[in-house]
Amino acid sequence: MNTAWVVWGGLVLGSFAVLETIALLNHREGDTLSERLREWLGIYPVKHWRLAASAALLGILVWFGWHIVFQQ
């Protein structure tokens, strides 16, 4: 594995960990990634596009998993 990938991966995961920890500790509504994702997908508060957005996210995740595991 290339050292640059390890550095970038560490920066991304470290940044996420710091930001999510701060959001969890300050107890403000809407700060965590899961709360943001629910709002963007229209799940909470409920929006008319929630089924389409959730299906699109699920489709992307299934495709990406298939791509990583079975494609070369």
PEMOHU-V766669 format. One record per run of one state. SS is the DSSP state (a for helix, b for strand, c for the rest). FROM is the first residue (numbers start at 1). LEN is the number of residues. If there is no record, write none. Layout:
BEGIN
ss & from & len
SS & FROM & LEN
SS & FROM & LEN
END
This chain:
BEGIN
ss & from & len
c & 1 & 2
a & 3 & 24
c & 27 & 6
a & 33 & 8
c & 41 & 9
a & 50 & 21
c & 71 & 2
END
